[in-house]
Amino acid sequence: MRFKNMNKVPGLYHTAPYLSQTQTRLLHVNLDESNSPYCVLSPTIFYPQGGGQLGDRGYLVLPDMLTSQQKIGVLTTKRKDEEIRHYLDINEIGFDLLKKQAGQQVTAILDWDLRYHQMRIHSAIHLIHCILEQVTGHSIPYPVRSPLNDESGENHYQLLDYIDKDILEKATTELNEFCSSGHEIQTVNVPEQGNNFRIWKCGRWSIPCGGTHVKDTKEIGMIFSTLKIKKNMTRIALRLSDNSG
């Protein structure tokens, strides 16, 4: 849930999170410590894995590349050593050819289904935290972890003995009512808190977060919840309906 962004490559995922395709420059192509191929783009629309949110997937289109593999898959996106690395689905020949394209313009295209789901579920897990505080009357510590995947999202807390299935059911009902009524969501920089410090805001609530989010709660759609108690941890798991509001 909390996230520090120290990368110096411009991130359009913050300034234009609904942008799913753009022209960008291929800065360089390299192999990482495990010999996995990656490239760096500027600017990039691909969100790097962090704060529980998955790294974006998608592909690059290279119109002038001297190979039949003109569309190169981006398998995931990660931050390392102050750069955003786009990990590539590419063979050795394609890798060598791509290195020669450094400095050229390419088209970056997101897996929009993945990104939009991450935006919806990420906003939902913040909202369930806030509404649980409202329902229980407790100030709940931030989650230890908030992992998201292709299908769901979770908040992992140190054991919260005042939350049970009935409480979660009540909170989820209130959450769905809140979302369906439509409320603005914002993500903003807070420069006085440090370089690239960001917060998520909805109504009177705010949470430190550097992820991507929808701009209105109606986009989240119907939310379903599950309570898991395991190894002195309280886990609140959310999944979404197929359709956004």
Secondary structure, DSSP 4 states (H G I P E B T S, - for coil): --------S-BHHHH-TT--EEEEEEEEEEE-TTS-EEEEEESB-PPPSBTTBPPP-EEEE-TT-SSS--EEEEEEEEEETTEEEEEEE--HHHHHHHHTTTTSEEEEEE-HHHHHHHHHHHHHHHHHHHHHHHHH---PPPPSB--B-SSEEEEEEE--TT--HHHHHHHHHHHHHHHHH--BEEEEE-GGGSTT-EEEEETTEEEE--S---SBGGGT--EEEEEEEETTEEEEEEEE-SS--
